[in-house]
Amino acid sequence: MSPEQRVEVAVKLSEDVRQIAREGIRAFEPSLVDATTRLLETLVDGSDEIVTLVEGEGSSVADTRRITEWLGEHRPEVLVEVHAG
């Protein structure tokens, strides 16, 4: 993932979450976990080594666990870092 692909913003509108990268909206899903994993699916490929997740307002330990489990299953070659934000 190049610096240009880093997610800029996650916006919750009603019940939907949009994940926005510099290129524009990359994922639009009903939950934070679904939007994040959809975004990771499009941005993270075999050349990536580290994914950093920042737990911010509106996230939960359970959400983070679901995302890291998804990465372990779908992108096992990637090291995942989690930080409180």
Backbone as CSV, one residue per row, in Angstrom:
resi,resn,N_x,N_y,N_z,CA_x,CA_y,CA_z,C_x,C_y,C_z
1,MET,0.857,-1.166,0.000,0.000,0.000,0.000,0.902,1.227,0.000
2,SER,0.709,2.059,-0.962,1.504,3.276,-1.026,0.888,4.346,-0.135
3,PRO,1.652,5.393,0.223,1.088,6.463,1.061,-0.158,7.092,0.445
4,GLU,-0.250,7.091,-0.869,-1.423,7.679,-1.519,-2.680,6.869,-1.269
5,GLN,-2.539,5.609,-0.885,-3.683,4.746,-0.669,-4.169,4.746,0.769
6,ARG,-3.454,5.364,1.660,-3.860,5.359,3.061,-5.247,5.957,3.212
7,VAL,-6.003,5.377,4.100,-7.353,5.863,4.334,-7.277,7.212,5.032
8,GLU,-8.025,8.143,4.533,-8.069,9.474,5.107,-9.138,9.573,6.195
9,VAL,-10.320,9.022,5.936,-11.456,9.260,6.813,-12.396,8.061,6.796
10,ALA,-12.987,7.775,7.942,-14.117,6.846,8.007,-15.295,7.663,8.529
11,VAL,-16.359,7.728,7.761,-17.505,8.569,8.104,-18.729,7.690,8.284
12,LYS,-19.414,7.852,9.412,-20.654,7.113,9.628,-21.828,8.028,9.323
13,LEU,-22.648,7.604,8.385,-23.853,8.333,8.008,-25.040,7.429,8.284
14,SER,-25.847,7.789,9.248,-26.954,6.933,9.675,-26.404,5.567,10.028
15,GLU,-26.816,4.560,9.284,-26.375,3.200,9.550,-25.282,2.742,8.598
16,ASP,-24.857,3.568,7.664,-23.844,3.177,6.691,-22.508,3.828,7.018
17,VAL,-21.442,3.158,6.659,-20.093,3.677,6.881,-19.400,3.793,5.532
18,ARG,-18.766,4.930,5.304,-17.978,5.128,4.097,-16.510,5.179,4.486
19,GLN,-15.691,4.468,3.772,-14.250,4.528,3.946,-13.713,5.311,2.759
20,ILE,-13.040,6.401,3.042,-12.611,7.309,1.996,-11.090,7.341,1.934
21,ALA,-10.537,7.112,0.759,-9.099,7.228,0.520,-8.889,8.471,-0.336
22,ARG,-7.641,8.788,-0.616,-7.361,9.977,-1.423,-8.021,9.900,-2.789
23,GLU,-8.219,8.678,-3.294,-8.848,8.514,-4.604,-10.366,8.697,-4.547
24,GLY,-10.918,8.779,-3.358,-12.360,8.908,-3.197,-12.916,7.748,-2.402
25,ILE,-14.218,7.595,-2.410,-14.884,6.537,-1.642,-14.469,5.184,-2.204
26,ARG,-13.974,4.312,-1.335,-13.530,2.979,-1.738,-14.442,1.885,-1.203
27,ALA,-15.199,2.171,-0.154,-16.081,1.163,0.424,-17.268,1.859,1.059
28,PHE,-18.434,1.280,0.879,-19.661,1.815,1.453,-20.462,0.620,1.932
29,GLU,-20.462,0.402,3.227,-21.071,-0.793,3.806,-21.882,-0.412,5.041
30,PRO,-22.745,-1.309,5.514,-23.605,-0.993,6.657,-22.908,-0.948,8.013
31,SER,-21.688,-1.485,8.111,-21.015,-1.462,9.411,-19.555,-1.054,9.240
32,LEU,-18.959,-0.622,10.337,-17.552,-0.241,10.336,-16.664,-1.423,9.934
33,VAL,-16.953,-2.598,10.467,-16.157,-3.785,10.152,-16.285,-4.137,8.676
34,ASP,-17.505,-4.140,8.159,-17.715,-4.474,6.747,-17.028,-3.468,5.828
35,ALA,-17.140,-2.188,6.141,-16.498,-1.167,5.319,-14.979,-1.283,5.387
36,THR,-14.451,-1.560,6.558,-13.001,-1.668,6.715,-12.458,-2.885,5.986
37,THR,-13.102,-4.032,6.142,-12.599,-5.226,5.464,-12.753,-5.101,3.951
38,ARG,-13.805,-4.459,3.492,-13.975,-4.220,2.049,-12.854,-3.324,1.535
39,LEU,-12.542,-2.283,2.279,-11.467,-1.379,1.904,-10.124,-2.115,1.896
40,LEU,-9.859,-2.899,2.937,-8.613,-3.658,2.994,-8.512,-4.638,1.827
41,GLU,-9.636,-5.211,1.441,-9.660,-6.138,0.315,-9.205,-5.454,-0.974
42,THR,-9.561,-4.188,-1.152,-9.199,-3.477,-2.370,-7.808,-2.861,-2.308
43,LEU,-7.327,-2.508,-1.116,-6.054,-1.796,-1.007,-4.854,-2.670,-0.681
44,VAL,-5.056,-3.736,0.069,-3.934,-4.546,0.542,-3.725,-5.724,-0.415
45,ASP,-2.507,-5.802,-0.960,-2.185,-6.917,-1.852,-0.942,-7.632,-1.337
46,GLY,-0.442,-8.558,-2.104,0.688,-9.367,-1.681,1.979,-8.601,-1.453
47,SER,2.066,-7.369,-1.957,3.300,-6.591,-1.784,3.326,-5.820,-0.461
48,ASP,2.215,-5.783,0.235,2.137,-5.041,1.489,2.693,-5.876,2.636
49,GLU,3.323,-5.199,3.606,3.925,-5.903,4.723,3.248,-5.607,6.053
50,ILE,2.763,-4.376,6.242,2.188,-3.974,7.523,0.880,-3.224,7.292
51,VAL,-0.120,-3.556,8.084,-1.359,-2.789,8.132,-1.480,-2.257,9.551
52,THR,-1.645,-0.950,9.691,-1.813,-0.329,11.000,-3.264,0.064,11.172
53,LEU,-3.896,-0.440,12.226,-5.269,-0.082,12.567,-5.225,0.851,13.766
54,VAL,-5.940,1.956,13.677,-6.050,2.892,14.787,-7.487,2.837,15.282
55,GLU,-7.647,2.370,16.525,-8.983,2.292,17.114,-9.404,3.689,17.531
56,GLY,-10.423,4.196,16.889,-10.904,5.529,17.198,-12.300,5.494,17.777
57,GLU,-12.890,6.661,17.884,-14.240,6.791,18.416,-15.205,5.966,17.581
58,GLY,-16.053,5.220,18.244,-17.048,4.410,17.554,-16.595,2.988,17.277
59,SER,-15.331,2.700,17.520,-14.859,1.335,17.320,-14.907,0.588,18.649
60,SER,-14.763,-0.717,18.562,-14.761,-1.528,19.781,-13.697,-2.604,19.651
61,VAL,-13.374,-3.226,20.762,-12.411,-4.325,20.758,-12.930,-5.449,19.865
62,ALA,-14.225,-5.691,19.909,-14.821,-6.743,19.082,-14.675,-6.411,17.596
63,ASP,-14.896,-5.147,17.222,-14.716,-4.734,15.823,-13.278,-4.959,15.381
64,THR,-12.337,-4.542,16.204,-10.922,-4.699,15.875,-10.566,-6.168,15.740
65,ARG,-11.078,-6.995,16.630,-10.812,-8.439,16.565,-11.350,-9.018,15.259
66,ARG,-12.549,-8.632,14.847,-13.125,-9.137,13.597,-12.275,-8.714,12.398
67,ILE,-11.763,-7.494,12.424,-10.931,-7.005,11.320,-9.601,-7.744,11.291
68,THR,-8.965,-7.916,12.453,-7.680,-8.623,12.474,-7.859,-10.095,12.104
69,GLU,-8.974,-10.694,12.489,-9.253,-12.074,12.082,-9.435,-12.163,10.573
70,TRP,-10.119,-11.173,9.988,-10.292,-11.144,8.529,-8.923,-11.051,7.849
71,LEU,-8.063,-10.171,8.349,-6.727,-10.037,7.772,-5.955,-11.352,7.885
72,GLY,-6.039,-12.015,9.030,-5.355,-13.290,9.211,-5.821,-14.346,8.233
73,GLU,-7.094,-14.328,7.912,-7.656,-15.311,6.987,-7.386,-14.949,5.522
74,HIS,-7.552,-13.666,5.183,-7.496,-13.244,3.780,-6.165,-12.636,3.344
75,ARG,-5.401,-12.117,4.277,-4.093,-11.520,3.976,-3.083,-11.977,5.033
76,PRO,-2.834,-13.297,5.140,-1.995,-13.828,6.222,-0.538,-13.364,6.172
77,GLU,-0.078,-12.898,5.028,1.305,-12.447,4.904,1.541,-11.068,5.503
78,VAL,0.477,-10.379,5.901,0.568,-9.009,6.397,0.676,-8.995,7.925
79,LEU,1.605,-8.205,8.445,1.719,-7.964,9.875,0.707,-6.884,10.235
80,VAL,-0.045,-7.086,11.313,-1.062,-6.122,11.725,-0.632,-5.458,13.034
81,GLU,-0.652,-4.130,13.042,-0.400,-3.335,14.258,-1.715,-2.673,14.641
82,VAL,-2.022,-2.651,15.937,-3.230,-1.981,16.436,-2.812,-0.956,17.462
83,HIS,-3.327,0.257,17.305,-3.033,1.368,18.229,-4.343,2.037,18.658
84,ALA,-4.399,2.456,19.911,-5.542,3.239,20.375,-5.370,4.660,19.860
85,GLY,-6.475,5.237,19.392,-6.353,6.570,18.805,-7.250,7.577,19.357
